[in-house]
Amino acid sequence: MSATISGATWLNDPQLQQLLAALNADGGEARIAGGAVRNALLGEPVADVDIATTNLPDETVRRAEAAGFKTVPTGAEHGTITVISGGKPFEVTTLRADVETDGRRAKVVFGSDWKLDAERRDFTINALYALADGSVIDLVGGLADLESRTLRFIGDAETRIREDYLRILRFFRFFAWYGKGRPDAEGLKASARLKDGIARLSAERVWSELKRLLGAPDPSRALLWMRQSGVLTAALPESEKWGIDAIHALVRAENDLGWKADPLLRLESIVPPDAARMKTLGERLRLSNAETDRLVQWAATAKVEPVVTEGELAKRLYRGNVEAIADRLRLDLASARGRAEQDDKALIEAGGYFRLLSFTGKWQKPDFPLRGGDLAPLGVEGVALGSLLKSLEGEWVDSGFSLARDALLERGAERLKA
């Protein structure tokens, strides 16, 4: 099978072509490798361009700098030099072969054998190379698998996984993004057999893969196979005994309503709304503080019924966490829409949730018209001042934010006389 990516706009970038020319001169050889080739063939966006070369790291630096590029030894011990042109980075990596692995990292030796370099990679569709003119080099059957949207390990699946257990999660992540039909049987069986190896991985690596998987256009099929193989429980035990069916309705709602794919919202759809467990999840996977807080706030927020008035919702929005309430409404709207085809009551619910979500999106928090200094003339201070101010704010919210400043001051004075 032959293919070319000569029409890719990024391939004709003069800086990239200049770098390839420098690396290909005087007996050296360089090819674009991996995801950029894969995505170009699929017509998908290309974010990063990685280059593989027979040049050793020091020679890569010498050639790149002689051609006017800046270099950074980001992973020189593993053969990777980042070459920067006009602020744009290109990762250039010397051909490698693994000599020792422990399931988390590998010791490598540098080489010049393109087939050995291809065979050390994870999946056939990720082991494609392209020359400077766009001609695609396929040494492991990646083109056929790309055409059929088959995600297949290179060589023996179990061997590839034992080299790095993260490849279990990568198998499902790439399946979510690029696969069709059923996952490759050998890859699926090997992932199920070796799923306990996920516990050996760092939390950051696990969350990074899960987040990327959840960011796929439709991760539902991948999550289903992860659940059936036991991989989902191994990576995300909070999801055990909790249905993942809600993800289907959420993805449909995203497509129909123009919502942007949101990995955190999708995660919320497959885990229980339990604040303590969400805090533990965030700590275990080392989510960012903002991500953990979002999960905890969502879990701690009470359900909003679809018949709630906008006035009552405004009070809840003022007193609560707006993002958490919006998350609740989105998930409930998606669920109701999913049930609406067979349930007229769910259709009515969906209408209610849509109304409330629209209101939430436009809502702006009103300013409480009193400050502590406004109550100073009444002779109140300290804890008593704070307590009175909070009480008056509660009355203002209960009034639908309608009580004016003078009315609140009058109530404050009456409260002190009582």
C-alpha positions as CSV (number, residue, x, y, z in Angstrom):
1,M,0.0,0.0,0.0
2,S,1.3,3.5,-0.8
3,A,0.2,6.9,0.4
4,T,1.4,10.5,0.5
5,I,0.7,13.5,2.6
6,S,2.3,15.9,0.1
7,G,-0.8,18.1,0.2
8,A,-0.6,18.8,3.9
9,T,-0.1,22.6,4.4
10,W,2.2,22.2,7.5
11,L,4.5,19.8,5.5
12,N,5.4,22.7,3.2
13,D,6.4,25.0,6.0
14,P,9.8,26.4,4.9
15,Q,11.2,26.1,8.4
16,L,10.3,22.4,8.6
17,Q,11.7,21.7,5.2
18,Q,14.9,23.5,6.1
19,L,15.3,21.4,9.2
20,L,14.6,18.2,7.4
21,A,17.2,19.2,4.7
22,A,19.8,19.8,7.4
23,L,19.2,16.5,9.1
24,N,19.1,14.6,5.8
25,A,22.5,16.0,4.6
26,D,25.8,14.1,4.5
27,G,24.5,10.6,5.1
28,G,22.0,11.5,7.8
29,E,18.3,10.6,7.5
30,A,15.2,12.2,9.0
31,R,11.5,11.4,8.6
32,I,8.4,12.9,10.1
33,A,7.0,10.2,12.5
34,G,3.9,9.2,14.3
35,G,0.8,11.2,15.0
36,A,1.4,14.0,12.4
37,V,1.5,11.4,9.6
38,R,-1.5,9.5,10.9
39,N,-3.6,12.7,11.3
40,A,-2.6,14.0,7.9
41,L,-3.8,10.8,6.3
42,L,-7.1,11.0,8.2
43,G,-7.6,14.7,7.4
44,E,-7.4,15.5,11.1
45,P,-5.7,18.6,12.6
46,V,-2.0,18.2,13.3
47,A,-0.8,20.0,16.5
48,D,2.8,18.7,16.8
49,V,5.3,17.6,14.2
50,D,7.7,15.0,15.5
51,I,10.8,13.9,13.6
52,A,12.8,10.7,13.8
53,T,16.4,10.7,12.7
54,T,19.5,8.5,12.3
55,N,21.6,11.3,13.7
56,L,22.8,11.0,17.3
57,P,21.5,13.8,19.7
58,D,24.8,15.7,19.6
59,E,24.8,15.6,15.8
60,T,21.2,16.8,15.7
61,V,22.1,19.8,17.8
62,R,25.1,20.6,15.6
63,R,23.2,20.4,12.4
64,A,20.2,22.3,13.7
65,E,22.2,25.1,15.2
66,A,24.3,25.3,12.0
67,A,21.1,25.8,10.1
68,G,20.1,28.7,12.4
69,F,17.7,26.9,14.7
70,K,17.7,27.1,18.5
71,T,17.9,23.7,20.3
72,V,16.8,22.5,23.8
73,P,18.0,19.1,25.2
74,T,14.5,18.2,26.5
75,G,15.2,14.5,26.6
76,A,18.7,14.1,25.3
77,E,19.3,10.9,27.4
78,H,16.4,9.3,25.5
79,G,17.5,10.8,22.2
80,T,15.1,13.8,22.0
81,I,16.2,17.3,21.1
82,T,13.6,20.1,20.8
83,V,14.4,22.3,17.8
84,I,12.7,25.7,17.9
85,S,12.0,27.9,14.9
86,G,10.1,31.1,15.3
87,G,8.7,29.9,18.6
88,K,7.4,26.6,17.1
89,P,8.9,23.4,18.5
90,F,9.8,20.3,16.6
91,E,10.8,17.2,18.7
92,V,13.7,15.4,16.9
93,T,14.4,11.9,18.3
94,T,17.2,9.5,17.3
95,L,16.1,6.1,16.2
96,R,15.9,3.8,19.2
97,A,15.5,0.2,20.3
98,D,14.4,-0.9,23.8
99,V,16.9,-3.0,25.7
100,E,15.2,-3.1,29.1
101,T,11.7,-2.3,30.4
102,D,10.0,-2.4,33.7
103,G,6.4,-1.7,32.7
104,R,6.8,2.1,33.3
105,R,9.9,3.2,31.5
106,A,12.5,1.8,29.1
107,K,16.2,1.9,28.7
108,V,17.1,2.4,25.1
109,V,20.1,2.2,22.7
110,F,20.4,4.5,19.7
111,G,20.5,3.0,16.2
112,S,19.9,3.5,12.5
113,D,17.4,0.7,11.7
114,W,14.0,2.2,10.8
115,K,12.2,-1.1,11.1
116,L,13.5,-1.7,14.7
117,D,12.4,1.9,15.5
118,A,9.0,1.2,14.2
119,E,8.6,-2.1,16.0
120,R,9.3,-0.4,19.4
121,R,6.3,1.8,19.0
122,D,2.9,0.9,20.4
123,F,0.3,0.7,17.5
124,T,0.7,0.2,13.8
125,I,-1.1,3.5,13.0
126,N,1.4,5.4,15.2
127,A,4.4,3.9,13.4
128,L,4.1,5.6,10.0
129,Y,6.9,7.8,8.7
130,A,6.9,10.4,5.9
131,L,9.7,11.8,3.9
132,A,10.2,15.5,3.2
133,D,8.3,15.1,-0.1
134,G,5.3,13.6,1.7
135,S,5.8,9.9,0.7
136,V,4.6,7.7,3.5
137,I,6.8,4.8,4.7
138,D,4.9,1.9,6.3
139,L,7.0,-0.8,7.9
140,V,4.4,-2.5,10.2
141,G,1.1,-2.5,8.3
142,G,-0.2,0.8,9.6
143,L,-1.7,2.0,6.4
144,A,-4.1,-0.9,6.1
145,D,-5.1,-0.6,9.7
146,L,-5.6,3.1,9.3
147,E,-7.9,2.5,6.3
148,S,-10.0,0.0,8.3
149,R,-9.8,2.1,11.5
150,T,-8.3,-0.9,13.3
151,L,-6.2,-0.1,16.4
152,R,-3.6,-2.9,16.6
153,F,-0.5,-3.4,18.8
154,I,2.7,-3.9,16.9
155,G,3.8,-7.5,17.3
156,D,2.6,-9.3,20.4
157,A,0.1,-7.2,22.4
158,E,1.1,-8.6,25.7
159,T,4.7,-7.9,25.1
160,R,4.0,-4.4,24.1
161,I,1.9,-3.8,27.3
162,R,4.5,-5.3,29.6
163,E,7.0,-2.8,28.3
164,D,4.7,0.0,29.5
165,Y,1.4,-0.6,31.2
166,L,0.2,2.8,30.2
167,R,-0.4,1.2,26.8
168,I,-3.5,-0.4,28.1
169,L,-5.1,3.0,28.5
170,R,-3.6,4.3,25.3
171,F,-5.2,1.3,23.5
172,F,-8.7,2.5,24.6
173,R,-7.8,6.2,24.1
174,F,-6.7,5.7,20.5
175,F,-9.6,3.4,19.9
176,A,-12.0,6.2,21.1
177,W,-10.4,8.7,18.7
178,Y,-9.6,6.5,15.7
179,G,-11.1,3.0,16.0
180,K,-14.2,1.5,14.5
181,G,-16.4,-1.5,15.3
182,R,-14.9,-3.8,18.0
183,P,-11.4,-3.3,19.4
184,D,-8.8,-5.7,18.2
185,A,-9.4,-9.0,20.0
186,E,-5.8,-9.7,20.9
187,G,-5.3,-6.2,22.2
188,L,-8.5,-6.4,24.2
189,K,-7.7,-9.7,25.8
190,A,-4.1,-8.7,26.7
191,S,-5.4,-5.5,28.2
192,A,-7.9,-7.4,30.3
193,R,-5.2,-9.9,31.5
194,L,-2.7,-7.3,32.4
195,K,-5.0,-4.6,33.8
196,D,-3.6,-4.9,37.3
197,G,-0.4,-3.3,35.9
198,I,-2.2,0.1,35.8
199,A,-1.6,0.3,39.6
200,R,2.1,0.6,38.9
201,L,1.7,3.8,36.9
202,S,2.0,7.3,38.2
203,A,-1.3,9.0,38.9
204,E,-0.4,11.8,36.5
205,R,0.0,9.5,33.6
206,V,-3.3,7.7,34.3
207,W,-5.3,10.9,34.5
208,S,-3.6,12.3,31.4
209,E,-4.8,9.3,29.4
210,L,-8.2,9.2,30.9
211,K,-8.7,12.9,30.3
212,R,-7.6,12.5,26.6
213,L,-9.9,9.6,26.2
214,L,-12.9,11.5,27.7
215,G,-12.1,14.3,25.3
216,A,-12.6,12.1,22.2
217,P,-15.6,13.0,19.9
218,D,-17.5,9.9,21.3
219,P,-15.7,8.0,24.1
220,S,-18.8,5.8,24.8
221,R,-17.7,2.7,22.9
222,A,-14.3,2.8,24.4
223,L,-15.7,3.1,27.9
224,L,-18.0,0.2,27.3
225,W,-15.1,-2.1,26.3
226,M,-13.1,-0.8,29.3
227,R,-16.0,-1.7,31.6
228,Q,-16.4,-5.2,30.1
229,S,-12.7,-5.9,30.2
230,G,-12.3,-4.6,33.8
231,V,-9.9,-1.9,32.8
232,L,-12.3,0.9,33.7
233,T,-12.6,-0.4,37.3
234,A,-8.8,-0.8,37.5
235,A,-8.2,2.8,36.4
236,L,-11.3,4.5,37.9
237,P,-12.7,2.4,40.8
238,E,-15.2,5.1,41.6
239,S,-17.1,4.1,38.5
240,E,-17.6,0.5,39.7
241,K,-21.2,-0.4,40.3
242,W,-22.2,2.9,38.7
243,G,-23.7,2.8,35.2
244,I,-21.9,4.4,32.3
245,D,-25.0,4.6,30.1
246,A,-25.4,8.3,30.7
247,I,-22.4,9.0,28.5
248,H,-24.4,8.1,25.4
249,A,-27.1,10.6,26.1
250,L,-24.5,13.3,27.0
251,V,-22.6,12.9,23.8
252,R,-25.9,13.1,21.8
253,A,-26.8,16.3,23.6
254,E,-23.4,17.8,22.9
255,N,-23.8,17.1,19.2
256,D,-27.4,18.3,19.1
257,L,-27.0,21.4,21.2
258,G,-23.5,22.5,20.2
259,W,-21.9,21.9,23.5
260,K,-18.1,21.6,23.5
261,A,-16.8,18.2,24.6
262,D,-16.0,18.5,28.3
263,P,-13.9,15.7,29.9
264,L,-14.9,16.7,33.4
265,L,-18.6,16.8,32.7
266,R,-18.3,13.4,31.0
267,L,-16.4,12.1,34.0
268,E,-19.3,13.3,36.2
269,S,-21.7,11.3,34.1
270,I,-20.0,8.0,34.9
271,V,-19.2,8.4,38.6
272,P,-21.5,8.8,41.6
273,P,-22.3,12.3,43.0
274,D,-20.6,11.6,46.3
275,A,-18.5,14.6,47.4
276,A,-16.2,12.5,49.7
277,R,-15.5,10.0,46.9
278,M,-14.8,12.8,44.4
279,K,-12.3,14.4,46.8
280,T,-10.6,11.0,47.1
281,L,-10.6,10.6,43.3
282,G,-9.0,14.0,42.9
283,E,-6.3,13.2,45.4
284,R,-5.7,9.7,44.0
285,L,-5.3,10.8,40.4
286,R,-3.7,14.1,41.4
287,L,-6.2,16.3,39.5
288,S,-5.6,20.0,39.6
289,N,-7.2,21.9,42.5
290,A,-9.7,23.4,40.1
291,E,-10.7,20.0,38.6
292,T,-11.1,18.4,42.1
293,D,-13.1,21.4,43.3
294,R,-15.4,21.2,40.3
295,L,-16.1,17.5,41.0
296,V,-16.6,18.0,44.7
297,Q,-18.9,21.0,44.2
298,W,-21.0,19.1,41.6
299,A,-21.4,16.1,43.9
300,A,-22.4,18.3,46.8
301,T,-25.0,20.3,44.8
302,A,-28.6,19.2,45.2
303,K,-30.6,18.2,42.1
304,V,-32.6,21.0,40.5
305,E,-36.1,19.9,39.6
306,P,-37.2,20.8,36.1
307,V,-40.3,22.6,37.4
308,V,-38.4,25.1,39.5
309,T,-39.1,28.7,38.6
310,E,-36.4,31.0,37.4
311,G,-36.8,33.1,40.4
312,E,-36.1,30.2,42.7
313,L,-33.2,29.1,40.6
314,A,-31.7,32.6,40.8
315,K,-31.7,32.2,44.6
316,R,-29.9,28.9,44.4
317,L,-27.4,30.3,41.9
318,Y,-26.7,33.2,44.3
319,R,-26.2,30.9,47.3
320,G,-24.5,28.0,45.5
321,N,-21.9,27.2,43.0
322,V,-23.0,28.3,39.5
323,E,-20.7,25.9,37.6
324,A,-21.9,22.9,39.7
325,I,-25.5,23.8,39.2
326,A,-24.9,24.2,35.5
327,D,-23.2,20.8,35.4
328,R,-26.2,19.2,37.2
329,L,-28.6,20.8,34.7
330,R,-26.6,19.7,31.7
331,L,-26.4,16.1,32.9
332,D,-30.1,16.1,33.7
333,L,-31.1,17.7,30.4
334,A,-29.0,15.1,28.5
335,S,-30.6,12.3,30.5
336,A,-34.1,13.5,30.0
337,R,-33.5,14.0,26.2
338,G,-32.2,10.4,26.1
339,R,-35.5,9.1,27.7
340,A,-37.8,11.4,25.7
341,E,-38.2,9.2,22.7
342,Q,-40.2,6.7,24.8
343,D,-41.4,8.8,27.6
344,D,-43.6,12.0,27.2
345,K,-42.9,12.9,30.8
346,A,-39.2,13.0,30.1
347,L,-39.8,15.3,27.1
348,I,-41.5,17.8,29.4
349,E,-38.6,17.4,31.9
350,A,-36.1,18.1,29.1
351,G,-38.0,21.3,28.2
352,G,-37.8,22.4,31.9
353,Y,-34.1,21.7,32.1
354,F,-33.4,23.5,28.9
355,R,-35.2,26.5,30.2
356,L,-33.3,26.5,33.4
357,L,-29.9,25.9,31.8
358,S,-30.6,28.8,29.4
359,F,-31.4,31.0,32.3
360,T,-28.3,29.9,34.2
361,G,-26.1,30.8,31.2
362,K,-27.4,34.4,31.1
363,W,-27.7,34.9,34.9
364,Q,-25.4,37.5,36.5
365,K,-24.9,37.7,40.2
366,P,-26.6,40.8,41.6
367,D,-24.7,43.0,44.1
368,F,-26.0,43.0,47.7
369,P,-26.7,46.7,48.3
370,L,-25.4,46.9,51.9
371,R,-21.8,46.9,53.3
372,G,-20.7,46.7,56.9
373,G,-20.0,50.5,56.9
374,D,-23.7,51.1,56.1
375,L,-24.6,49.6,59.5
376,A,-22.0,51.4,61.6
377,P,-24.3,54.3,62.4
378,L,-26.6,51.8,64.1
379,G,-23.9,51.1,66.7
380,V,-23.3,47.5,65.8
381,E,-19.8,46.1,65.3
382,G,-17.7,42.9,65.3
383,V,-19.4,39.5,65.3
384,A,-22.8,41.1,65.7
385,L,-22.3,43.3,62.7
386,G,-21.3,40.2,60.5
387,S,-24.3,38.3,61.8
388,L,-26.7,41.1,61.1
389,L,-25.3,41.7,57.6
390,K,-25.6,38.0,56.8
391,S,-29.2,37.9,58.1
392,L,-30.2,40.9,56.0
393,E,-28.6,39.5,52.9
394,G,-30.7,36.3,53.5
395,E,-33.8,38.4,53.6
396,W,-32.8,40.3,50.5
397,V,-32.2,37.0,48.6
398,D,-35.6,35.6,49.8
399,S,-37.3,38.7,48.5
400,G,-36.0,37.9,45.1
401,F,-33.3,40.6,45.4
402,S,-36.0,43.2,45.5
403,L,-35.5,44.9,48.9
404,A,-33.8,48.3,48.4
405,R,-30.9,49.6,50.5
406,D,-33.1,51.9,52.6
407,A,-35.6,49.1,53.4
408,L,-32.7,46.9,54.5
409,L,-31.3,49.6,56.8
410,E,-34.7,50.0,58.3
411,R,-35.0,46.3,58.9
412,G,-31.6,46.3,60.5
413,A,-32.5,49.1,62.9
414,E,-35.7,47.3,63.8
415,R,-33.8,44.1,64.4
416,L,-31.5,45.8,66.9
417,K,-34.4,47.3,68.8
418,A,-36.1,44.0,69.2
